[in-house]
Amino acid sequence: MRRGYRASIFHCLDDPGERADASAFEQFDDGLLIVDGDRIAAIGDYSLLSEQIGESDVVDLRGRLIVPGLIDCHVHFPQLDIIASYGERLLDWLERYAYPAEMRFADADYARRAAEFFLDELIANGTTTAAVFATVHKVSATALFEAAAARGMRLIAGKVLMDRDCPEELADDAESGYADSRELIETWHGRDRLGYAITPRFALSSSEAQLEAAGRLAAEFPDTWVHTHLAENHDEIEAVNRQFPWSESYLGVYARFGLLRRRSLFAHCLHLEDADRAALADKGAAVAFCPTSNLFLGSGLFDLAAMHEASVPVGMATDVGGGTSLSMLKTMGAAYKVLALQRQPLPASRAIYLATLGAARALDLDDCIGNFEPGKEADFVVLDPDATPITAHRRGASIEETLFTLMMIGDDRHVAATAVAGKLIEKGSA
Ligand SMILES: [Zn+2]
């Protein structure tokens, strides 16, 4: 079925960079997005495209702004239960809050309810794709995949691998972690819009035997993702140096076990050397920029310019529950501030890029999502700049101005509807 959506429309064709290069995006003040089933059929000015579709098949969303579905490159669904828990730094926070919360996911019913709530919240925030950590329990990943399949979402997820330095209830071992991951890959990877990520929590939480088993999986299933944390915090890095004295760097630990490759995704990457960035780029690995988490846990400031210089793909991420919001708009606002502290500008066009096409490139999914190229999957967000009095009052003169206002002071209230694979889900109807 063909349907048209008439609104202002913005999407990226490439990285607009710090200067907001206008050839890297397209915008239509009175635009029309034509969707055929679950795919994008056409995009352009309403006046030029309206002949391609009957008037009764056009949804009139004038006054609103359509952007591609937002992509969260790193988030922990079991940690929604402890979002905004008062904590100090990473390692204490994990022990005090994250680990106790994750223990509840041994219960399949609990995991199912949490997965439903989590995905409904993503959609309410305009997020249509995410790379998600489950817990160590196989049932937690199963619950998430089932809930994502029911919603038709494109989602990457994996069961955590963790066999040391954690509570006993949350520990697997090298063999069971391998077997459970393998079973999940065989069941879910490539089914519907789902993908599997081999998910060692971080270098500290896995024995060398487990990292070796993870590397074996990564080689056996080269189209799966590897999803983990890297260089978030100084205490963590010192502990990695003690635990793996033979490695020249934190990244070197992952590289040694075959976990640095195309479709490897590393969250944080705050404290890297140039050589690490070069190695990431060389292997085609990508990085998730998690500004609200980095600020909340006081971990450090992400150096986007250095990543760009080294040609490392970067996608935006919430990192809930270290992050403080599932809203990618709020995450973009935090990214702006993190970069402002380093004198790196972040125009709205580039923030949107990092949460759409740039994130799709980081996840190696830009052949099917990230912008409105005809043929791509029809995931999009309808933003309502008038949703709150202050944004209605502050309404920008241009699409870029409006987007900037929304990324600085907008949130899930400004998401009027989200379309997943062509199916429009209005606010409150999920
Ligand atoms: Zn994380």
Residues whose N, C-alpha, C, O or C-beta is under 5 A from the ligand:
A	BS01	ZN	A267 D319
